[in-house]
Amino acid sequence: MKFKITLNINRKYGDLLPFNYQYEQSAVIYRILAQADTQYASWLHENGYLLNGSKRFKLFCYSPFIFDKVRPLPEAGCLDIIGERAVWYISFIPEKSTLEFIQGIFAHQSFTIGNKEHHVAFDVVGVEAMPTPQLSEDMKLQALSPICVKQHEDNKTQYLSPDNPKFAQGILKGLMARYESIHGQPLVLDNNTFAFALADNKVKAKLITIKANTPYESRVRGYLCSFRMKAPLELMKIAYEGGVGEQCSQGFGFIKMKD
């Protein structure tokens, strides 16, 4: 279930936002969810899911902020927020109680995102549930946030690009794992029921810094692209609502239907 969060830019801290704000978005979501306390615990109980005996509560995916008007300042490493509004899309795989729960806890929230040098305050002025489009087993999609697929070899992590054949395998592996964690059993695939192919040559690599300026800082590479994907409806729904690739709960792999 996808939600459109409308934000007003509060100028009390300024209007400069660091390029790398993706991880901080995740922290805001967790903080708002946790504020609900009893409601949050109940929602997790209804929607919690297991994989290999361990609980996982990473139930969401989200887009970057989409600003009315913004100007990049490369030398300063930040965005100059010129407009007054922004839109933020957040998507949750669970359906039980999600509509009322999310609308209730996100309404009228305020939060600040940034670092010591640059930070911006936001006020939530609207929370709208987006209608679910008609999904099919063969769709053209667009990544609004970078898709991350990793390969681990010889204690090294390699970030695969979409033109690597193993990229599609990584997409499928992630969707299958989430299906099994939600439904408690693996999905049996027939031959030729999954395919992934770039829709055009407009592929853009993005290097995202996670936990910037801390001892835990790391960099994750992902790719923005348009693609055509063929998959069973059960997996297509997980992709649409939960993202594709890895680290979706840190803002990677958020997709939309491409016109």
C-alpha positions in Angstrom: 0.0 0.0 0.0 1.5 3.3 -1.1 1.0 6.6 0.6 1.7 10.2 -0.7 3.0 12.3 2.1 2.8 16.1 1.4 5.4 18.2 3.2 5.7 21.9 3.8 9.2 23.3 4.0 9.7 24.9 7.4 12.4 27.6 7.0 13.4 27.8 10.7 16.6 25.8 10.1 17.3 27.0 6.6 16.8 25.5 3.1 19.9 23.6 2.4 19.6 19.8 2.4 22.7 17.4 2.0 22.7 15.3 -1.1 22.9 12.2 1.1 19.7 12.2 3.1 18.4 8.8 2.2 19.4 7.0 5.4 18.0 9.8 7.5 14.6 9.3 5.9 14.6 5.7 7.1 15.3 6.9 10.7 12.4 9.3 10.5 10.0 6.5 9.5 11.2 4.2 12.3 10.9 7.0 14.8 7.3 7.9 13.7 6.3 4.2 13.8 7.8 3.7 17.2 5.9 6.8 18.6 2.7 4.8 18.1 3.8 2.5 20.9 0.9 0.0 21.5 -0.5 0.5 18.1 2.9 -0.1 16.6 3.4 -3.3 18.5 -0.1 -4.5 17.5 0.5 -3.7 13.8 3.9 -5.5 13.8 2.2 -8.5 15.5 -0.4 -8.6 12.7 2.0 -8.0 9.9 5.3 -9.5 11.2 6.8 -12.2 9.0 9.5 -14.8 9.4 12.3 -16.1 7.3 14.5 -19.0 8.5 13.1 -18.5 12.0 14.1 -14.9 12.5 11.6 -12.0 12.6 12.1 -9.2 10.1 10.2 -5.9 10.5 11.5 -4.1 7.5 8.1 -3.7 5.9 8.5 -0.5 3.9 10.2 1.2 1.0 10.3 4.9 0.1 11.1 7.5 -2.6 13.4 10.5 -2.4 11.8 13.8 -1.7 10.3 15.3 -4.8 10.5 19.0 -4.5 8.4 21.7 -6.2 11.6 23.6 -7.0 15.2 22.7 -6.1 18.7 23.7 -7.2 21.7 21.5 -6.7 24.8 23.1 -5.2 27.6 20.5 -6.1 30.4 22.5 -4.5 28.6 22.6 -1.2 27.3 19.0 -1.5 23.7 20.0 -0.9 20.4 21.0 -2.5 19.0 24.5 -2.3 15.2 24.0 -1.6 13.5 26.9 -3.4 9.9 25.8 -3.4 7.6 25.6 -0.5 6.4 22.0 -0.8 7.7 18.4 -1.3 6.1 15.0 -1.9 7.4 11.8 -0.3 6.1 8.4 -1.3 6.2 5.6 1.3 5.0 2.1 0.6 4.2 -0.8 2.9 3.8 -4.5 2.0 1.3 -5.3 4.8 -2.4 -4.6 4.3 -3.9 -5.4 7.7 -4.7 -2.2 9.5 -2.1 -0.3 7.5 -4.4 2.4 6.0 -5.8 3.7 9.4 -2.5 3.1 11.2 -0.2 5.0 8.8 -2.6 7.9 8.1 -3.1 8.3 11.9 0.5 8.4 13.0 2.0 10.4 10.1 -0.6 13.2 10.1 0.7 16.5 11.5 4.2 15.1 12.2 7.3 17.4 12.0 10.9 16.2 11.5 14.3 17.5 10.6 16.7 15.9 8.2 20.4 16.8 7.5 23.8 17.1 9.0 25.7 19.6 11.2 26.2 22.0 8.3 22.9 21.7 6.4 19.5 20.6 7.6 15.9 21.2 6.7 12.7 21.0 8.8 9.6 19.5 7.3 5.9 19.6 8.4 3.5 16.9 7.2 0.4 18.6 5.8 -1.2 15.7 4.0 -1.3 11.9 4.0 -3.0 10.2 1.1 -3.4 6.5 0.3 -2.6 5.9 -3.4 -5.0 3.7 -5.4 -3.3 0.4 -6.4 -3.0 0.2 -10.1 -4.0 -2.9 -12.1 -0.8 -5.0 -12.0 0.0 -7.6 -14.6 2.6 -10.3 -15.1 4.5 -8.2 -17.6 5.1 -4.6 -16.7 7.2 -1.6 -17.6 8.6 0.0 -14.5 10.8 2.9 -13.4 13.1 3.2 -10.4 12.5 6.4 -8.5 15.3 5.5 -6.1 18.5 3.5 -7.0 18.2 -0.3 -7.3 21.0 -2.1 -5.3 22.1 -5.6 -6.1 25.2 -7.0 -4.3 27.4 -9.9 -5.0 29.8 -11.2 -2.2 33.0 -12.8 -3.3 36.3 -13.3 -1.5 35.1 -11.2 1.4 34.5 -8.3 -1.0 31.2 -6.7 -2.0 30.5 -5.9 -5.6 27.6 -3.8 -6.7 26.2 -5.1 -9.9 24.9 -2.9 -12.8 21.6 -3.7 -14.5 23.4 -4.9 -17.7 25.0 -7.7 -15.6 23.1 -11.0 -16.0 23.4 -11.6 -12.3 21.5 -8.4 -11.6 18.2 -10.0 -12.7 19.0 -13.1 -10.6 19.5 -10.8 -7.6 16.1 -9.1 -8.2 14.4 -12.5 -8.3 16.2 -13.9 -5.3 15.1 -10.9 -3.2 11.5 -11.2 -4.3 11.4 -14.9 -3.6 12.9 -14.5 -0.2 10.3 -11.9 0.8 7.5 -14.0 -0.6 8.6 -16.9 1.5 8.9 -14.7 4.6 5.4 -13.4 4.2 3.7 -16.7 3.2 5.8 -19.2 5.2 6.6 -21.3 2.1 8.5 -20.8 -1.1 6.8 -19.9 -4.4 7.2 -22.6 -7.0 8.2 -21.0 -10.3 7.6 -22.5 -13.7 10.3 -22.1 -16.3 10.4 -18.7 -18.1 8.0 -17.1 -15.5 10.6 -14.4 -14.6 12.5 -12.0 -16.9 14.2 -8.6 -16.4 15.4 -6.3 -19.2 16.3 -2.7 -19.4 13.7 -0.6 -21.3 16.3 1.9 -22.6 19.9 2.9 -22.3 19.3 5.6 -19.7 21.0 4.0 -16.7 22.4 6.3 -14.0 24.7 5.1 -11.2 24.3 6.7 -7.8 26.7 6.3 -4.9 24.8 6.8 -1.6 26.5 7.4 1.7 24.9 5.7 4.6 25.4 7.0 8.2 27.6 9.8 6.8 30.2 11.4 9.1 30.0 8.5 11.7 32.3 5.6 12.4 29.8 3.4 10.6 29.8 5.3 7.4 29.5 3.2 4.2 28.8 3.7 0.6 26.2 1.8 -1.4 26.0 1.9 -5.2 22.6 1.6 -6.9 21.2 2.3 -10.4 18.3 4.4 -11.7 16.7 2.9 -14.7 13.6 2.0 -16.5 13.0 -1.7 -17.1 10.5 -4.4 -18.2 9.9 -7.2 -15.7 8.0 -10.4 -16.2 6.9 -12.2 -13.0 4.0 -13.9 -11.3 1.5 -11.5 -9.9 2.4 -12.5 -6.3 6.0 -11.3 -6.9 4.9 -8.2 -8.9 2.8 -7.0 -6.0 5.8 -7.4 -3.6 8.0 -5.5 -6.0 5.5 -2.7 -6.5 4.8 -2.2 -2.8 8.1 -3.3 -1.2 10.7 -2.3 -3.8 13.2 -4.3 -5.8 16.7 -5.3 -5.0 18.4 -5.0 -1.7 18.2 -2.5 1.2 14.7 -1.3 0.2 14.0 -0.2 3.8 16.9 2.2 3.4 15.4 3.9 0.4 16.6 1.7 -2.4 14.5 0.1 -5.2 11.3 2.2 -4.9 9.5 1.8 -8.3 6.5 3.1 -10.1 4.7 2.1 -13.3 6.2 3.7 -16.3 3.8 5.5 -18.8 
